[in-house]
Amino acid sequence: MRPNILNYFFLNLSAIKGVGEKSGELLIRLLEANNRQPVIKDVLFHLPHTILKYQKEPDLQKITDGELIITTVQVIRTEVKTLGPRKKYYKVITTGNNSVLNLVFFNASEKYINDVLSDGSIKIIVGKAERFKGELQITHPAYILPAGSSDKVREYEPVYPLTEGLNNKFLARIISEALQKIPELPEWQDGAYLKKNNWQGFKNSLHNIHNPTSTIAHLKFSPDRQRLAYDELLASQLALGLSRKMIAKQKGKTILSSQKFEERFLNKVGFKLTNSQNNVLAEIFTDMKSENRMFRLLQGDVGSGKTIVAVIAMLNALEAGFQTTFMAPTEILAKQQFEFFKSIIKQDEVLNENIKPVLLTGSLKPSEKSAIQNGIAEGEYNIIFGTHSLFQEKVIFKNLAFAVIDEQHRFGVKQRMELGRKGGEVDILLMTATPIPRTLAMTLYGDMEISILDEKPAGRKPIDTRIMSVDKSDELIEAIKRKLKEGSRVYWVCPLIEEGTQDEILEGKKLAEGSAEKRYEMLKKIFGEKVVLVHGKLKPELKNHNMEKFKTGEATIMVSTTVIEVGVNVPEANIMIIEEANKFGLSQLHQLRGRVGRGAEQSTCILLYGKGLSENGVSRLKILRETEDGFRISEEDMALRGSGDLLGTKQSGMPDFKIAQLPEDKEFLFAARDDVKIIINKDPELKTERGLNLRNLLYLFEYDNQIANLSA
C-alpha cells in the first residue's frame, strides 16, 4: 500500500489551485498517462524543453530586434489607431531606461487599457522587443506588473511542451502552485553518489528545474535534470532486479524429451539450422530441463529464424506431454503461424497423430470460441495459437508448460512483470525482432535471460536497397509493370491510412501524398483487381481475405500501412516500396524491408522521399543501403532519434521514461544497474533505512507490484 507521504503526488489535477473543468481537460490531453488519469506528479514531471533569458532593465537605446526584456516604464498616453473601417488597435506610449517604448495591443478593450495602463502609472513590462518603422515596441507584453514587484518576474523563463488551448503562462503557474506543497521525502540515493555528482535532494532538484537560474537548466548535463533522470532509471532497474529475483525463486515444470519431434519436423521443413540457432536452442533446452522457471528473451534480426527456434522448443514440450501456446500480436500473424505449423505436421504421420493444433482468436463466433476453450481445458488441443489476449482472457489450460510470446515489444516493462507474476509454472519465451545493442538490452530487459540470433540462414541474397525521389514516380510504375510480368509481387507501404476528400483521393497522382487509401485507388486505376488494401482499420474478415489473395497470387500488389511490419511472410513477394521513407525510423524501415528477401529471387526495396528532404535526411536513408545489420542500424537510429522513438512503449517494451533519455543517459542507466546489484545483495527485502526509502521511490514511479512481492 502506497505510503501516506506520497499521497500528494497522486491527487487529481483539480487539487491544484487554478485548475478548473476546462483547463483540467486540456491538462489531461497534454499529460496523457498510461492506463490512468493524469495526477499531480505528471504535472511536476512535465519538464521544460527550452529556457528563455530576459535582460533586466537594459538600456533601451541599445536593444536589437527580438531581444527579451524586463523593463520599468512610465505610461505617457494611449493612442487609438485604426486598421480599416471597423478594426482598431491601441498604442500605449511609455518611457524608461533612456528611450520611448510603445506597447501595442490588438483586440484589447478600452477598459482593460485604462485600468491596467493608466496615464502616469509606473509598470514593469516583460516581453519581446522589436523595432517598427524605427520605433521600439512590444506587441502584447507577456506580463504587465505593478512597480516594485520585480521579485515576481523571472529572469529565466521555462518553456514547456503544450497542447492546443493551453498557454505557457498558465502551465507555468499551475506547476508553480503544485511545487508549493511537495513534501520533503527521505533520501533514497546513496550519499556518496549524490556528492560525487553534486546533486541536491529530490524536492530541491524538482523545484530548481522549474525555476531555472540559467538557460541550460533543462539540458542533459544539468545536475538537477540528471538527478531526476537517475531517480527514474534507478526505480526501473530496481523493479527489474526485484522481478528477476522473484522469478528465480519460482519453480517451473521440468521438460524432458528425446527431440524426436524436432528431428521429424526439420526433415519436413527441409533446411539446416544455423550455428546461432543451435546455440540459442541449447540455452533454451537447458532452461526447460531445469526445475526453475524460464523467463527468456529471444532477440534476433529480421530473417534470422526466430520462429523456427520457438517452434522447435514447443515441439520438445509437446513430446514431453505438455500443452504449449504461441501468442502473436495480431490475428493475421497468429493465423499465419498456425497455418504454417499445421501444413508441416500434416506431412508426418507421427506428428499429425500426436499434435493437435488450434487457433483461438477474438473474431471467432462465441460458440466456436467456447468449443475451443473447452477442448483446451480438457487437453484435446495441445498447441494453441492466438493473440496476446490468451494470457489475459480466462482461458483454462489442462497442463500448459511452455508459452511463446512473439513481438514482445507490445509489452511494456510493467506488463511484462505482470505476465511473469501471472504465468504460474509456465516457461516463457519472449521474442522481438527489434535489435537493441547488447549492453543496453541487458539493462533494459534485466528481468530476463537474453539469447541473441545474429546469423541468417545460408543462401539468402542481399536485398537491393535504393533511394528514389518521388519525382521519378512514372519510371517506378513502369518498372513495376515489367516486374509483375516476370512473376513478382509488391508490397507498397504508406505512413497514413486516409487523407483528403474522396475527389482528392480519386485524383491522386503524386506518390508522396502519404495515404494508403489514396495510393490504393491510384494503383487500382492502373493495375485493376490485382491490387488489394490492408490496414488496421479494416474489418478482420476483409483484412484476412485481402491478405490471402496476396499470398495465393490472386493479387500481386498489396498496399498497406505498417501493419505488415513484423511477421508477415510471403516468400514470393520480392519488391518493397516505402513512401515518405524519411518519416520512418531506421529500425522500422529495416523491419519493413525484412518482409522481402525470403524467397529464391533477388529482392528490391525502394525508399521513396518527397521534395525538401535535407542532405542529412538522404544520408540517414543511405545507412540502409550500406548495411542489413539490424544491430548497427539500431545504434545509428538511437544516435539519431533517441530511444524514445526506437524503443517507445508502443514500439518495443521500453519503460515510458518521462525524464531520462536514452542513449544520452546510458551511463546513468548502467550506474543504476550496478547500484541495484549492491542493493539487492545487501538488502533483498528493502528493510534497511535506505531500503524503506527506496520503497518510496518504487511507489512514486508506480512499480507497486514489485513491493507487493516483497515479504512484509
Secondary structure, DSSP 8 states (H G I E B T S, - for coil): ---GGGGGGGSBGGGSTT--HHHHHHHHHHH-BTTB--BHHHHHT---SEEEE-EES--GGG--TT-EEEEEEEEEEEEEEESSSS-EEEEEEEEETTEEEEEEEES--HHHHHHHS-TT-EEEEEEEEEEETTEEEEES-SEEEETT-GGGS-SEEEE----TT--HHHHHHHHHHHHTT-------S-HHHHHHHT---HHHHHHHHHS-SSTTTTSTT-HHHHHHHHHHHHHHHHHHHHHHHHHHH-B-------SHHHHHHHHHHT----HHHHHHHHHHHHHHHSSB--EEEEEE-TTS-HHHHHHHHHHHHHHTT-EEEEEESSHHHHHHHHHHHHHHHTT-HHHHHH--EEEE-TTS-HHHHHHHHHHHHHTS-SEEEEETHHHHS----SSEEEEEESSGGGS-HHHHHHHHHH-TT-EEEEEE-S---HHHHHHHTTTSEEEEE----TT----EEEEEEGGGHHHHHHHHHHHHHTT-EEEEE-S-S--S-HHHHHH---GGG--HHHHHHHHHHHHGGGEEEE-TTS-HHHHHHHHHHHHHTS--EEEE-GGGSSS---TTEEEEEETTGGGS-HHHHHHHHTTSS-SSS--EEEEEE-TT--HHHHHHHHHHHH---HHHHHHHHHHHH-HHHHT-HHHH-----SS--TTTTHHHHHHHHHHHHHHHHH-TT--SHHHHHHHHHHHHTT-HHHHHTS--
